[in-house]
Amino acid sequence: MGTHIGHPPQDVWGAMPGGPFGSQDVVSSDNVEQYTKLVSSQIARVEIGTASRNRFQHQIARTSVGPLNFIYIRSDPLEIHRTARCIERDNQNDYLVGINLVGNAVVSHPHQRTVVDAESLFLLDKAIPYRSTHDDATARMLVSVPRRLLESRLPDPSHFLSVTPSIRNGIGRLAAHHLGLLAQEGLLLNNNTRIQAIDMALDLVGLAFQGGEAAPDPEAGAPPQSSAILLSRAKAYLRCHLDDPDMDPATVAKAMNISKRYLHKLFSTADTTFGTWVREERLTRANAMLVDPRFDHISITEIALRQGFNDIPHFSRQFRARYGYPPRMARTDAIRMTQCPPAIGDGSPLQSSSHAASGAPIMEARRPQAGPR
């Protein structure tokens, strides 16, 4: 028989066979070829090496929440190699945020070797060759994150490939806990809440890696807050006050005790502006409510007002410029879908929940046509 596969820590998700996903969709096998096929199709094309190709136990469970793909894996010892040839063949370039639950690992990127202890976060870049060696039985969760979503929190993630924040305490534990809950509960949330939950989880992931760059000096006192932390605070404040049409940079800067100039600088580090970010966030939330049948009883005007738009014609113009169709069409097509789902590719603003989730921004119904961003 193969090596016994351990359970993840009880205080993260408990000892459920499928990690945060439950046991109903767990795929189990003792065949390394099947494992390689599953990993290559669900995560990224890789080459697998094991001590015994005939007795290799593994379990895999997978779910998707918006643009994030979650894969939970328990397996016997193995070596995973993502070669340049693998990268060329599948052309996947998302990042992988990993949560190493059981067993230590060694991850090697070109010119870089990182030891990943049990109960740690780690980061992989699908666009860069890497080798991951697990000498012990392992349990881990991998979250595939589109590049734009992670790079908006970590401007240059390649600097964090050797950072492995602990999930035993602090911000690392918060990040791992939120990712686990998102995997387990994300599909039960409405679109608007799901968007916010994804943003919160990724903000915590970004803070965990930034906070893990260097161990704090206990004699140095509290370290100054990094620009990434301040930007995350600004976004969190705005998300709680987006319904206020009078929300402006001066109000946010005063609430955060920073200058208005520095607030604008924070948003520029993420390649956006204060106004652009607020507009995108409001439009994304309005669109999510328009296509959600649970809000059919709320008028389009009320939805716009709830998101901080007090000029309805202006809202309609911005919505059309962003998505390529008016707010009313988003709602009527969503209603039509619930009555008679259209075939894929029929040109509807909303074709399916999975299709909508893969667009830009998060949970967007359709890629926008030309227009101001």
Backbone torsions as a table, in degrees:
resi	resn	phi	psi	omega
1	MET	NA	156.6	179.6
2	GLY	-75.8	173.5	178.7
3	THR	-63.3	143.9	178.9
4	HIS	-64.9	134.4	179.0
5	ILE	-92.1	122.2	-176.6
6	GLY	-75.2	170.9	178.8
7	HIS	-100.3	150.8	174.2
8	PRO	-69.1	161.1	-179.5
9	PRO	-56.8	140.8	-177.1
10	GLN	-61.8	-33.1	-173.5
11	ASP	-81.9	-1.2	175.8
12	VAL	-93.0	-65.0	177.7
13	TRP	-136.5	5.2	-175.2
14	GLY	83.2	-169.0	-174.0
15	ALA	-108.7	35.6	179.2
16	MET	-66.5	140.2	-178.2
17	PRO	-56.4	-32.7	-179.2
18	GLY	-102.2	23.7	-178.5
19	GLY	61.8	-131.1	-178.0
20	PRO	-77.0	-3.8	-173.3
21	PHE	-98.2	-6.0	-173.9
22	GLY	83.8	-170.7	-173.1
23	SER	-110.3	-4.4	-170.7
24	GLN	-71.1	-26.3	-176.6
25	ASP	-114.3	21.1	-178.7
26	VAL	-79.3	131.0	174.8
27	VAL	-102.3	122.8	-179.7
28	SER	-119.5	147.1	179.5
29	SER	-166.4	162.9	171.6
30	ASP	-115.1	24.7	-175.8
31	ASN	-112.3	116.2	-176.5
32	VAL	-68.4	-29.1	177.9
33	GLU	-65.6	-39.7	177.7
34	GLN	-66.0	-39.3	177.9
35	TYR	-60.9	-46.3	180.0
36	THR	-60.4	-41.8	-179.9
37	LYS	-64.7	-43.1	-179.9
38	LEU	-64.7	-46.4	-179.0
39	VAL	-63.5	-41.8	-178.1
40	SER	-66.4	-32.6	-178.9
41	SER	-85.5	-31.2	-174.2
42	GLN	-97.6	-24.8	-175.5
43	ILE	-120.0	-70.3	179.7
44	ALA	-168.7	151.0	179.4
45	ARG	-65.0	128.3	-178.8
46	VAL	-142.7	167.9	170.3
47	GLU	-111.8	137.5	-173.6
48	ILE	-116.6	137.1	172.6
49	GLY	-123.9	137.1	178.9
50	THR	-137.6	163.5	178.2
51	ALA	-68.9	-35.4	179.7
52	SER	-137.0	120.1	-178.3
53	ARG	-80.2	-12.1	-177.5
54	ASN	-95.9	-23.7	-178.3
55	ARG	-130.5	75.1	-179.4
56	PHE	-122.3	103.6	-177.9
57	GLN	-83.8	139.6	175.7
58	HIS	-157.1	156.4	173.4
59	GLN	-136.1	136.5	-179.9
60	ILE	-133.8	135.6	173.1
61	ALA	-133.5	146.1	-175.4
62	ARG	-141.1	146.0	171.4
63	THR	-151.2	162.2	177.5
64	SER	-125.9	140.2	175.3
65	VAL	-131.6	106.4	-175.1
66	GLY	59.9	-131.7	-178.3
67	PRO	-84.6	0.7	-178.0
68	LEU	-96.6	134.4	174.8
69	ASN	-110.9	126.0	-179.0
70	PHE	-107.8	130.7	177.4
71	ILE	-130.1	121.3	177.7
72	TYR	-104.7	130.3	-174.7
73	ILE	-132.0	132.9	165.9
74	ARG	-123.2	133.6	-176.5
75	SER	-156.7	164.7	169.5
76	ASP	-69.3	170.8	177.9
77	PRO	-54.5	145.0	-178.7
78	LEU	-163.7	169.0	173.4
79	GLU	-126.1	129.2	-178.2
80	ILE	-111.4	129.0	-178.1
81	HIS	-127.7	116.3	172.9
82	ARG	-101.2	103.6	-174.7
83	THR	-90.3	169.6	175.8
84	ALA	-60.7	-34.5	178.8
85	ARG	-66.8	-39.8	176.7
86	CYS	-61.4	-43.0	-179.1
87	ILE	-62.5	-42.7	180.0
88	GLU	-64.9	-33.4	-173.8
89	ARG	-79.7	-31.6	-179.0
90	ASP	-110.0	-14.9	173.2
91	ASN	55.0	34.0	175.7
92	GLN	-94.9	131.9	-177.1
93	ASN	-132.5	21.7	174.5
94	ASP	-69.1	169.0	170.5
95	TYR	-92.8	153.9	172.7
96	LEU	-115.1	117.5	171.0
97	VAL	-93.1	117.9	-176.3
98	GLY	-106.0	144.6	173.1
99	ILE	-119.1	105.6	-178.5
100	ASN	-85.4	108.0	-172.5
101	LEU	-92.1	-45.1	-176.7
102	VAL	-132.9	133.1	176.8
103	GLY	86.8	142.4	177.2
104	ASN	-85.7	161.4	-179.9
105	ALA	-145.2	158.8	172.7
106	VAL	-122.9	122.6	-179.6
107	VAL	-112.0	126.4	-178.9
108	SER	-117.0	118.4	168.5
109	HIS	-102.0	168.0	175.9
110	PRO	-53.4	122.9	177.3
111	HIS	65.8	22.3	-176.9
112	GLN	-155.6	131.8	179.8
113	ARG	-128.8	129.9	-175.4
114	THR	-128.7	129.8	173.9
115	VAL	-90.9	124.1	-179.2
116	VAL	-109.8	107.9	-179.8
117	ASP	-74.6	162.8	172.1
118	ALA	-60.6	148.4	-179.5
119	GLU	61.2	50.7	178.2
120	SER	-138.6	154.2	169.2
121	LEU	-87.6	152.4	172.7
122	PHE	-149.9	165.5	-174.5
123	LEU	-129.4	134.7	175.5
124	LEU	-125.3	147.7	176.6
125	ASP	-114.6	114.5	-177.5
126	LYS	-64.1	-18.2	-178.8
127	ALA	-84.0	-5.3	-178.1
128	ILE	-120.1	133.8	176.4
129	PRO	-59.8	143.8	176.4
130	TYR	-152.4	161.0	174.9
131	ARG	-129.6	129.0	-179.0
132	SER	-120.4	119.6	-176.2
133	THR	-112.1	124.5	178.4
134	HIS	-118.3	103.9	-177.3
135	ASP	-81.1	-14.0	179.4
136	ASP	-120.2	167.5	172.3
137	ALA	-56.8	144.4	-169.3
138	THR	-134.8	149.2	169.2
139	ALA	-135.5	129.6	-176.4
140	ARG	-154.9	156.7	172.5
141	MET	-119.8	136.2	177.0
142	LEU	-115.7	134.9	178.4
143	VAL	-119.0	115.3	178.7
144	SER	-83.5	119.5	-173.8
145	VAL	-120.1	124.5	176.0
146	PRO	-53.3	144.2	-174.2
147	ARG	-55.7	-44.0	-174.9
148	ARG	-62.7	-32.7	-177.3
149	LEU	-73.5	-37.8	179.4
150	LEU	-79.4	-38.6	-177.8
151	GLU	-68.9	-19.0	174.6
152	SER	-75.2	-17.0	176.5
153	ARG	-102.9	-35.0	177.3
154	LEU	-123.1	95.9	-173.6
155	PRO	-52.3	-31.3	176.3
156	ASP	-137.2	82.8	-175.8
157	PRO	-58.6	-22.4	-179.2
158	SER	-59.9	-23.7	178.0
159	HIS	-73.1	-10.5	-174.1
160	PHE	-113.1	11.1	-179.7
161	LEU	-67.1	-20.6	179.0
162	SER	-101.6	3.9	-179.5
163	VAL	-92.8	130.5	-177.6
164	THR	-131.9	79.0	-179.0
165	PRO	-61.3	139.9	177.3
166	SER	-72.4	145.3	174.6
167	ILE	-104.2	12.8	178.8
168	ARG	-78.2	-26.1	-177.6
169	ASN	-159.3	174.5	173.0
170	GLY	65.6	-154.5	-174.7
171	ILE	-66.4	-29.9	177.7
172	GLY	-63.8	-41.0	178.2
173	ARG	-66.8	-40.2	177.2
174	LEU	-61.5	-43.7	-179.0
175	ALA	-62.7	-47.3	-179.9
176	ALA	-63.9	-41.1	-179.2
177	HIS	-63.8	-43.0	-179.5
178	HIS	-68.1	-37.8	177.2
179	LEU	-64.5	-41.4	177.9
180	GLY	-62.7	-43.9	177.9
181	LEU	-65.5	-37.9	179.6
182	LEU	-63.8	-41.7	177.6
183	ALA	-63.1	-36.5	-175.1
184	GLN	-82.9	-36.9	-171.5
185	GLU	-112.5	-9.7	-170.9
186	GLY	-57.1	-39.0	-177.8
187	LEU	-72.8	-14.4	179.2
188	LEU	-87.8	-8.7	-177.7
189	LEU	-86.9	153.2	172.3
190	ASN	-74.4	165.7	-172.8
191	ASN	-56.5	-44.9	-176.1
192	ASN	-63.5	-45.6	179.7
193	THR	-68.0	-37.2	179.6
194	ARG	-62.1	-41.4	177.9
195	ILE	-58.1	-47.1	-178.7
196	GLN	-65.9	-38.5	-179.9
197	ALA	-65.8	-40.2	177.2
198	ILE	-63.3	-45.3	178.9
199	ASP	-59.9	-43.9	-178.7
200	MET	-63.6	-44.3	-178.6
201	ALA	-63.6	-43.8	-178.9
202	LEU	-70.5	-33.6	174.4
203	ASP	-60.5	-42.4	179.2
204	LEU	-66.0	-38.7	177.2
205	VAL	-60.9	-46.9	178.8
206	GLY	-59.1	-44.1	179.4
207	LEU	-65.9	-35.6	-179.6
208	ALA	-64.0	-44.3	-179.5
209	PHE	-70.7	-39.0	178.2
210	GLN	-66.7	-38.7	178.7
211	GLY	-71.7	-18.9	-179.3
212	GLY	-89.8	3.8	-178.4
213	GLU	-62.1	-38.1	-178.7
214	ALA	-149.6	143.5	178.1
215	ALA	-68.3	138.8	-178.9
216	PRO	-70.1	146.3	176.3
217	ASP	-89.0	112.8	-175.6
218	PRO	-62.5	-20.8	-178.7
219	GLU	-92.8	-5.4	-175.2
220	ALA	-89.9	-4.4	-177.6
221	GLY	78.1	-173.6	-177.9
222	ALA	-69.5	127.9	-179.4
223	PRO	-72.0	153.2	176.2
224	PRO	-64.8	148.9	-179.4
225	GLN	-72.6	133.9	178.8
226	SER	-72.7	163.1	179.2
227	SER	-62.6	-33.2	179.6
228	ALA	-64.9	-40.4	179.3
229	ILE	-66.5	-42.5	179.5
230	LEU	-64.7	-39.8	178.1
231	LEU	-64.4	-40.6	177.8
232	SER	-62.8	-39.6	177.5
233	ARG	-64.0	-41.8	180.0
234	ALA	-62.2	-43.8	179.6
235	LYS	-65.1	-40.5	179.0
236	ALA	-63.0	-41.8	178.4
237	TYR	-62.5	-44.4	-179.0
238	LEU	-64.3	-40.2	-179.0
239	ARG	-62.0	-28.2	179.2
240	CYS	-83.8	-11.4	-175.2
241	HIS	-129.4	19.5	-178.1
242	LEU	-65.0	-21.7	-179.3
243	ASP	-76.4	-6.5	179.4
244	ASP	-88.5	108.8	-178.0
245	PRO	-66.3	-17.2	-179.1
246	ASP	-93.2	5.2	179.5
247	MET	-62.2	125.5	-178.2
248	ASP	-139.8	169.3	-177.7
249	PRO	-56.7	-37.4	-178.6
250	ALA	-62.3	-39.6	-179.7
251	THR	-66.0	-44.5	-179.1
252	VAL	-66.6	-44.0	-179.8
253	ALA	-61.0	-41.6	179.1
254	LYS	-64.4	-41.1	179.8
255	ALA	-64.2	-30.2	-177.9
256	MET	-96.3	-3.0	179.5
257	ASN	62.0	42.3	174.4
258	ILE	-131.5	169.7	179.7
259	SER	-80.0	155.1	177.3
260	LYS	-62.6	-36.9	178.5
261	ARG	-61.4	-42.9	-179.2
262	TYR	-68.9	-33.2	176.4
263	LEU	-60.8	-45.7	178.0
264	HIS	-62.2	-36.1	178.9
265	LYS	-64.6	-38.1	178.9
266	LEU	-59.3	-44.5	-179.6
267	PHE	-70.2	-30.9	178.8
268	SER	-67.4	-28.7	177.3
269	THR	-65.9	-21.2	177.3
270	ALA	-99.4	18.0	177.5
271	ASP	58.1	41.3	176.2
272	THR	-149.0	-176.7	175.2
273	THR	-124.5	164.9	178.2
274	PHE	-56.5	-50.9	-177.4
275	GLY	-63.8	-40.6	179.8
276	THR	-64.3	-44.2	-178.5
277	TRP	-62.9	-44.7	-179.6
278	VAL	-63.3	-43.9	-179.8
279	ARG	-62.6	-44.9	179.6
280	GLU	-61.7	-42.2	-178.3
281	GLU	-65.7	-42.6	-179.8
282	ARG	-66.4	-43.8	-179.6
283	LEU	-66.1	-39.6	179.0
284	THR	-61.9	-43.0	180.0
285	ARG	-69.1	-39.6	178.2
286	ALA	-62.9	-43.1	179.4
287	ASN	-63.2	-40.9	179.5
288	ALA	-61.2	-38.8	178.5
289	MET	-71.7	-36.7	-178.1
290	LEU	-65.1	-34.5	-177.1
291	VAL	-94.1	-0.4	179.5
292	ASP	-94.1	117.6	-176.7
293	PRO	-61.3	-19.4	179.1
294	ARG	-69.4	-13.7	179.3
295	PHE	-109.9	17.5	-179.0
296	ASP	-61.4	-27.2	-177.7
297	HIS	-79.4	-7.4	-179.5
298	ILE	-98.0	129.8	-178.0
299	SER	-67.5	158.2	178.1
300	ILE	-61.8	-38.1	177.9
301	THR	-60.9	-44.3	-179.7
302	GLU	-65.1	-39.0	178.0
303	ILE	-62.2	-43.7	178.8
304	ALA	-61.6	-43.6	180.0
305	LEU	-63.8	-38.5	-179.8
306	ARG	-64.1	-24.3	-179.2
307	GLN	-98.4	9.5	174.0
308	GLY	93.9	8.7	176.0
309	PHE	-92.4	116.4	178.1
310	ASN	-104.6	0.4	175.5
311	ASP	-117.6	99.1	-172.1
312	ILE	-64.9	-44.4	176.2
313	PRO	-58.9	-38.3	177.8
314	HIS	-64.8	-41.0	176.1
315	PHE	-58.4	-46.3	-179.1
316	SER	-61.4	-41.0	179.4
317	ARG	-65.7	-43.1	179.9
318	GLN	-66.9	-39.2	179.2
319	PHE	-62.5	-45.8	-179.8
320	ARG	-64.0	-41.7	179.0
321	ALA	-63.9	-34.7	-177.4
322	ARG	-77.6	-43.5	-172.3
323	TYR	-108.3	-15.1	177.8
324	GLY	91.2	4.8	178.6
325	TYR	-155.3	158.2	-175.5
326	PRO	-76.4	161.7	179.9
327	PRO	-55.6	-39.4	-177.5
328	ARG	-63.0	-35.6	-179.9
329	MET	-68.6	-35.6	176.7
330	ALA	-59.9	-42.9	-179.2
331	ARG	-70.7	-47.1	-176.3
332	THR	-65.4	-38.0	178.4
333	ASP	-68.6	-35.0	177.2
334	ALA	-65.8	-40.8	177.6
335	ILE	-64.9	-42.4	179.7
336	ARG	-62.4	-36.0	179.6
337	MET	-63.2	-40.3	-178.9
338	THR	-67.8	-22.9	-179.7
339	GLN	-91.3	-37.4	-178.6
340	CYS	-151.8	91.7	-176.3
341	PRO	-57.0	130.2	-179.4
342	PRO	-77.6	161.1	175.2
343	ALA	-71.9	151.5	179.1
344	ILE	-61.1	133.3	175.9
345	GLY	87.4	18.1	-178.7
346	ASP	-86.8	2.8	175.9
347	GLY	89.3	3.7	180.0
348	SER	-69.2	148.1	177.0
349	PRO	-59.3	-32.8	-179.5
350	LEU	-126.5	115.2	-176.9
351	GLN	-101.8	-40.1	177.6
352	SER	-164.0	159.8	-177.9
353	SER	-64.3	-37.6	-179.9
354	SER	-71.2	-36.3	178.7
355	HIS	-67.7	-40.5	179.9
356	ALA	-63.8	-37.5	-175.3
357	ALA	-68.8	-21.3	-174.8
358	SER	-89.2	-3.5	-177.7
359	GLY	-82.6	-171.9	178.2
360	ALA	-125.5	128.5	2.7
361	PRO	-80.5	-165.3	-176.1
362	ILE	-53.7	133.3	174.9
363	MET	62.2	20.7	180.0
364	GLU	-70.4	146.4	-175.7
365	ALA	-77.4	-35.8	-177.9
366	ARG	-156.4	146.8	177.9
367	ARG	-61.7	131.6	-175.4
368	PRO	-68.7	152.8	172.5
369	GLN	-82.8	-179.5	-177.0
370	ALA	-58.4	138.2	179.7
371	GLY	168.7	168.7	-179.0
372	PRO	-64.1	144.1	179.4
373	ARG	-112.8	NA	NA
